[in-house]
Amino acid sequence: MPDAGAQEERIDENHRRDFTPETTTLWDYPYQSYGEKKKGDNRFSGVTPAFVVRHLIWRHTEPGDVVVDCMAGSGTTIDVAREENRRVIGYDIAAIRSDIIQNDARSLPLEDECVDLHFVDSPYSDNIHYSNHPDCIGKIPCEDERFFVELEKVVKEIHRTLKKGGILGWLIADQYRKRKFTPVGFRLFEVLARHFEPVDIVSVRIHNQRTNNELWQRRALKYNFYLRGFKYLLIMRKVE
Ligand SMILES: C[S@@+](CC[C@H](N)C(=O)[O-])C[C@H]1O[C@@H](n2cnc3c(N)ncnc32)[C@H](O)[C@@H]1O
């Protein structure tokens, strides 16, 4: 964590770079990406809002620090971290870019305690088809207990590879399907809290989703349920 003096210098630098760091636990980004170079690919189903990664990197790392995304998808974390002059490694079970290493997040090819910041935007259930890979965790519905058992294996690998005092940011959403609500965020938080100390929970507004239209709004009223409006960003620290 940067000291207060260094933090002040970084705040001044932000004014030059048109970046206002978040100060509350409610984040809202109308666009997936920013800047001249795109970050990740907004055609990728489940792409991460690039600002989420940028804020975590700004708050919790220094230039040269190591950032890892073990479910890198279209590479948003890689693109943001590089632009911020961090060293970055991205893995995915279905690597779709040459700079993403094909690997199962339940077994990371990294030494113990070598990572400064882990970021994960994992599947929330089996609602999105990411790939045909049989080991994709996004093939397991969140109503099935196995979903959390498999995510805990990822959590343990992140814990092993994170430096003491290092930060994990995990983006996740709940599910309402077939008249059943599954509090995926709370369930994952329980798992994370077995291994890490909580730093905070941020609510990130969801934009551009499939259900963001009049048809789904009518359904929500007619059948008396709520559409998802936010994701949780669970911020955890490995105890020193
Ligand atoms: C929500 S997407 C990540 C989006 C990404 N942050 C981006 O901005 O494009 C979830 C990713 O988890 C990956 N995944 C699922 N199971 C995995 C596993 N066992 N190991 C590694 N990656 C996995 C999927 O292939 C998918 O790319």
The ligand as an SDF file (V2000), in Angstrom:
LIG
                    3D

 27 29  0  0  0  0  0  0  0  0999 V2000
  -16.7660  -13.5280  -16.8620 C   0  0  0  0  0  0  0  0  0  0  0  0
  -15.5460  -14.2670  -17.8850 S   0  0  0  0  0  0  0  0  0  0  0  0
  -14.1050  -13.2630  -17.6020 C   0  0  0  0  0  0  0  0  0  0  0  0
  -14.2030  -11.9540  -18.3420 C   0  0  0  0  0  0  0  0  0  0  0  0
  -12.8770  -11.2290  -18.4790 C   0  0  0  0  0  0  0  0  0  0  0  0
  -12.4630  -10.6140  -17.2350 N   0  0  0  0  0  0  0  0  0  0  0  0
  -12.9580  -10.1910  -19.5710 C   0  0  0  0  0  0  0  0  0  0  0  0
  -12.9670   -8.9740  -19.2780 O   0  0  0  0  0  0  0  0  0  0  0  0
  -13.0890  -10.5750  -20.7410 O   0  0  0  0  0  0  0  0  0  0  0  0
  -15.1590  -15.7520  -17.0190 C   0  0  0  0  0  0  0  0  0  0  0  0
  -14.0290  -16.5580  -17.6290 C   0  0  0  0  0  0  0  0  0  0  0  0
  -13.7480  -17.6670  -16.7590 O   0  0  0  0  0  0  0  0  0  0  0  0
  -13.1740  -18.6750  -17.5610 C   0  0  0  0  0  0  0  0  0  0  0  0
  -13.1510  -19.9460  -16.8250 N   0  0  0  0  0  0  0  0  0  0  0  0
  -14.1670  -20.7600  -16.5010 C   0  0  0  0  0  0  0  0  0  0  0  0
  -13.7320  -21.8460  -15.8390 N   0  0  0  0  0  0  0  0  0  0  0  0
  -12.3820  -21.7120  -15.7170 C   0  0  0  0  0  0  0  0  0  0  0  0
  -11.3620  -22.4910  -15.1180 C   0  0  0  0  0  0  0  0  0  0  0  0
  -11.6220  -23.6640  -14.5340 N   0  0  0  0  0  0  0  0  0  0  0  0
  -10.0860  -22.0300  -15.1630 N   0  0  0  0  0  0  0  0  0  0  0  0
   -9.7900  -20.8460  -15.7900 C   0  0  0  0  0  0  0  0  0  0  0  0
  -10.7150  -20.0890  -16.3950 N   0  0  0  0  0  0  0  0  0  0  0  0
  -12.0100  -20.4960  -16.3490 C   0  0  0  0  0  0  0  0  0  0  0  0
  -14.0770  -18.6740  -18.7970 C   0  0  0  0  0  0  0  0  0  0  0  0
  -13.4500  -19.3120  -19.8830 O   0  0  0  0  0  0  0  0  0  0  0  0
  -14.3050  -17.1680  -19.0070 C   0  0  0  0  0  0  0  0  0  0  0  0
  -13.4000  -16.6380  -19.9400 O   0  0  0  0  0  0  0  0  0  0  0  0
  1  2  1  0
  2  3  1  0
  2 10  1  0
  3  4  1  0
  4  5  1  0
  5  6  1  0
  5  7  1  0
  7  8  2  0
  7  9  1  0
 10 11  1  0
 11 12  1  0
 11 26  1  0
 12 13  1  0
 13 14  1  0
 13 24  1  0
 14 15  1  0
 14 23  1  0
 15 16  2  0
 16 17  1  0
 17 18  1  0
 17 23  2  0
 18 19  1  0
 18 20  2  0
 20 21  1  0
 21 22  2  0
 22 23  1  0
 24 25  1  0
 24 26  1  0
 26 27  1  0
M  CHG  2   2   1   9  -1
M  END
$$$$
